[in-house]
Amino acid sequence: MPQKLLERFLRYVQIDTTSDPDSTTYPSTAKQWDLLRLLASELREIGADVTLNAHGYVIAEVPASVGCEDVPVVALLAHADTAPDFSGTDVKPIVHRNYQGGALRLPDATDQVIDPADTRYADLLTAVGKDVVTASGKTLLGADDKAGVAILVTLVARLLTGPAPAHGRIRICITPDEEVGRGVEHLDLDELGAVVAYTIDGGAVGRISWETFSADGAVVTIRGVATHPGDARRYGMVNAVHLAGKLLAFLPRETASPEATDARQGFIHPLRISGNAAECSVHLILRDHDNALLAGKGAALRAICGALEAAHPGARIECAVTQQYRNMGYWLRDNMLAVELLREACEGAGVVPVDDPVRGGTDGSRLTERGLPTPNIFTGGHNAHGPLEWVAVQDMQAVVEVLLILLGKWVERGSEFGGYRSQAN
């Protein structure tokens, strides 16, 4: 078993780094600095040239092998924070060595069971014979993305201290706040200095992602007619809360909600409602892999708002749709070398690559849109953001091997990379 990789992972997951979507600071929580500073120190001890800047980005450099100085600079990224969806405080990792099948009952909450007999958790059977790490039942594990972090630190150690293939200049970047959508908000691409990148933040072994959702946000503001409720009929009250309920009822819940869709199907998802009878706001997100279909969802929402307003004289309904991010596939399709080399690296490591369009966004979505093509690579993690999260140590080690081969592929074929052109809108 890759003991050093396991030791790093266990050390990292026990440091609480939960991010906060409501914070105005960066990083969003001070406790993320605990891990970021530790990582900077560990990478320096290994021998990397490391900076930890004021925004919390740990950037480490591995110099090019002799004769590989002209190979395109590759950046590898992972994030240090964990999701605020479930507790990341006082994580107690458990190593289930040589897992032999059957259910894993977590000791601190016996109702929390990872049972491969349940089809939702059947992937656990891929870990038979491996060393599986879980939390104890009351917290998430944090493999998303501390598995990615441990993989990258282990990779740096291998590149600098052990036998490794020839490679170009490598830039390692550990970011805060990915889970609250702000992971690369302050990342200076000139400082990063790469021409291609990969995030190590995916799921099951072999899953590679070069497509994400395209995303818009929408705010519907409903202004009714306010009166004293005792005189509501006389003065023509129009209750904004009632209209918000009608708006939700008109949404295509059976065909285009998150709970009714999967694979490449998009959705309209109401997130929250606030307000009163006089004025009410509904916040929604719109998602689709296809920009034209996404635009159609925005048009459908506006049409619903228009019809609702027309049916209720006196009401005023505004629908504001704003762009959030775009499917990075719109850029990457123009030059698939970064993805092709990743597929070849998987095959070279004995891993079957599987394209896995993300039903969400990644830091790579924003980096690609900003000019740095950034597909996503698996970590081996499963069931992220909850108490049933798990990862097999041998699967994390497989990622290290894939990355070593990938860096060698860039030496062999990097001269073919000529950048890409934007095709998104």
N, C-alpha and C positions, 0 to 999 in steps of 0.2 A: 504493500500500500504506500502511496506517496505521502509519507509522514509529514514532511515539512509543509506541504500544501494544506493538509488537514490541520496542523497546528496553527497556521496563519488564519485559516478560516474560522476555527473555534475562537481564536483571540478576537477577531474582528466582530463576530456576531454578538459577543458579550458587551460591546460598547454601544450604548443607546445613541442612535443617530436619526431618530424620527424627525422628518421635516414637517413644517407647519404652513398650510396653504394660506392662512390668515395673517402671517407675519409680514412686516414691511422691511425686515432686515435681510441681509445676504451674507452668509447663509441664513436661512430662515430660523434656525435654532442654533444657539451657541454650542450645544453639546456635539454638533457635527465636527467642530474643531478638534475634539479629543481624538477622533480617528484620523482626521486629516493630518494633524501634527505627528501622530504615531507613524502613519504611512510615509510621510516625508523623511522621518528619522530612519525607518527601516530601509527605505530605498537608498539613502545615503550610505548606510552601513554596508549594503551590498556592493556599493561602488558606483552608483548612478550619480549624474549631475542633476541636482534637484532644486526646484524653486517652489515655494508655497506663497502665493500672492495674497493680496488683501481681500480678494473675493473668495478665497478658499480653494482655489484650483491648485492641486499638486501636479506639477509638470516635471517629468523626469526624462532624461535623455540617455539613450544607449548609442554610442558612436558607431559609425559604419565599420564593417570589417575592411581590412586593407584591400584596396582595389575595388571597393563597392561604394565609393564616395558619391558617384553620380547616379546611383539608384534612387528612384523617387522616394521621398521621405514619407514614411507610413506612421500615422498616429493610431494608438489603441486607447480606447476610453472605457471607463466603468464609473459607476456612481457610488458614493459612500453613504448616502442617506437611505433610509427605509420608509416605506409608505405609512402615512398617518391613518390608514384604514383600520389598523389593528395594532395593539400594543407592541412596542419594541423595547420596553423597559424590563430589565432583569431577565434577559433571554438566557435560558438554561439548555444549551445544546446537548443532545444525546446521540452517541454514535452506536448504531446497531450494526455490529460487525458481522460480516459474512451472512447477510440477510438471506433467509431460506424460504421466503414466501410467507403468506398469511398476513393477518391484520397486525398493524402496529398501533397498540393502545397507548396513548400518551399519559404518563403517570400523574401529572398535576391536574388533569381534567379528564377523567376516565370516559366521559362522553365524546371526547375527541379521538376518533379512530380513523386511521388511514387503512382502508380495507380494499384490496384489489378485486374482491368479489363484486364490489360496487363499480360499475362501468366508468364512473367519473374518475376513479383512482386506479384503473387497471394498469396504467403506466408503471406502477410500482413493481410489477412483475419483471420489467426490464432490468431491475436492480438485483435480481437473485444472484447470490454469490459475491455481491459488492458490499461495501461499507456505507450504509445509509445514515445520513445525519438529519435529525428532526429537532424541533423545539420540544418543550415539555408539556405543552397543551394550553398554556395561558398567554402565550405570545406568538407572534410570527417568528420565523427562524432568521430571516434577513438574507437568505441566499440571493434574493433580488435586492441589491446587486453585490453583496459581499462575496459571493462566489466569483463574480467577475473581477472584483478587486484582488482576491487571493490568487486567482489565475494569473493576473498581470504581474503581481509582485513575484510569483514563482517563475514566470517567464523571464523577467529581468534577471533574477538570480541565475537562471540557466544560461542566458545570453552572456552574462558577465563573468561567471565563475565555472561554468561547466562546458562540456562539449556541445557545440551548437553549429548549425549551418551558417555559411556566409550570409550576410544580410546588409541592407542599407541602414541609413540613420533611422532610428526609431524614437518616436516621441510617445511617452506614456502620460495620460491625463486622467486624474481622478477628480470627479466633479461633485459638488453638493447639489441638493435641491432638485434632482431629476424628477422625483416622485410628485412634486408640486408644479411641474411644467416649467421650471426656471433653470434647468441644469446648465445650459450653455448661454444663458442670458448675457453674461459678462465675459464670456470667453473670447479673447483676442486671437483671431485666426493668424495674424501675423506673428504673434508671440508663439503660438503653437507650431507654426512653420512647417506644416505638412501639406502634401498635395492629394492625399487620399487617407481615409480613416475607416476604422471599424469600431462600433460599440460592442462590448462584450456584455450583453444584457438580455439575452434571449432565454428560451426555455429548454425543452427536451433536446437530447443529443441529436445532432444532424439538422436541426431547424435553423435555416438561415433566412433572413428577412431583408429584402431590398425594396419592398413596397410597404407603405403604411396607409392609413386613412388620410384623405384630405378632410380638413376640419374647418367648420365655421361655428361661431357662437351667435346666439340670437337673444335679444331682449324684447319682449312684447310688453308695452306699457298701456294699460287700460285705464282710462279716466271715465268714471261714471258721472251720474248726477246725484249729488248729496242733498238729502233733506232729513228732517227729523223723521224717524221711522213711523211715528204716529200720524204724520201727514204724507207719508210716502206715496200713496195712491193719488192724492189730490195734486201734489206738486210733481209727479212723474219721476220718482226715484229710479235711477238706473244703477244697480248694485254691481260694482266692478268685480267683487269676489264671485258673484254668480256668473258673470261673463268669463272670468278666468276658468271656472269649472266647465263652461260650454266649450271654451277653446281647447281644453284638454280632451274633452269628449270627442271633438272633431279630429283630433290627431289620429293617424292610421296605426293604432296600437297593435292590431292583429297582424299587420304586414310589415311595419317599418318602425318597430320599437326594439331596443336592445334585447329584450327577452324573447322576441319573436324572430330574430335574425341570427345568422352565423356566416362563416366563410366570407364571401365577398359582398354580402348584402349590407347596405347602409341603413341608417336609422335617424329618426328625430327623437330626441330624449329630453323631456322636461326635467330640469335639475332641482329647481326650487321656486317657491312662490312667496312673495311678501306683499303686504299692503293691507288695505281696509276697503270698506264699501265705496269710498270716494275714488281711490286710486289703487291699482294693484299691478305688480310687475311679475312676469313669468320669465325665468331664465332657462334657456334651452341650449343644447348642443346638437349640431347637424354633422353627420359623418357619412362618407362614402369613399370608396377607392377611386371612383371615376368622377372627375371634376364636373362633367356635364350633369351627371345624376345628382351630385351635390347641389349644383345650382338649381336643379329641379325641386329639390327639397326646400330650398329657400323660397322659391316661387310659390310652392304649395302652401307654405306657412303664411306668406303674405296674402295669398288668396283667401285662406281661412279667416285671417284678420279682417280683410276687406268685407267679406260676406257677413261676418259677425257685426261689424260696425253698421253696415247697411240695414241689418235686421233690428237694430236697437237705436232708434233716433235719440240723439242727445249724447250718446257715447262717443268717445274719441279713442281710437286704437292705433298705436304706432308700433311698427315692427322694424327693428334695426338689426340687420345681419352683418357681422364683421368677420373677416378672414382671420383664422388662427394659424394653420399650417397646411402644407400641401403634401400629397403623396410623393415621396422621394423617387418613386419609380418613374415619374415624368422626366426627371433629369437622368437617372441612371440608365434608362433604356437607350439613351444616345451613345453610351460607351459602357458596355457591360464587363469590361476587363476586370474590375474590382470584384465582381460577383463570380466571374468565370474562374479566377484564380482561387477564390475561396472554395468553390465547388471542387476544384482539382486538389486542393489541400485536404479537404475532408476525405476524398477518395484515397489519397495517399496515406492517410492515417487510419484507413479501414472503417471510416464512418460514411454512411450513406447520406448524402446531402438531400434535404427536402425543402423546397421553397415554401415559406410560411408567411404570407402577407399578414402584417400586423393589424389587428382590429383596434387600433389606437395610434398614438404617435410615439416617436422616440426622439432622443436628442439628435439622432441622425437625420430626422426629418428636417429639423431647423438648420443643421450644419450643411446638409446637401443643398438646401435652398440658398444658403449663404455662399455657396461655392466650393464646399468641401464634401465630395461624395463619401457617404458614410453608411454602408450596409451594417446590419446587425448580426452578430454571431451568438449561437447558443452558449449557455453556461452549464446546462444539465439540470437546472432547477425546475421544480414543479410546484403547483398550487400556491403561487405567490400571493402575498398580501393577506395571509390568514394563518390560523394555527396549524393547518395540515401541510404546511410547506415542507418540502424535503429536497435533498440533493444527495447523489452518490459521489463519494470522493473520487472513484475511478473515472466517473464521467467528467469531473472537473479536470482531471489529469489529461483526459482525451482532448480537451480544448487546448491545453498547453501544447500538445503534440501537433494539433492542427495549426496553431499559430506559428510554430517553428517552421513547418513546411510552407505555410503561406508566405512568410518572410523570404524564404528561399525562392519561391515562385516569382516574387517581385524582382529578385536579382536576375532571374532568367528572362522575364518577359516585361519588365517595367518600362523598357524603351518603347513599347507599343502604346503606352498610355498617353493620349493626347488631350486629356480634359474632356469636357462635355459642354453641351449647350442647353440652356433652359428651354423646356417645352411646356411648362406649366402656365396656367393662367388663373 
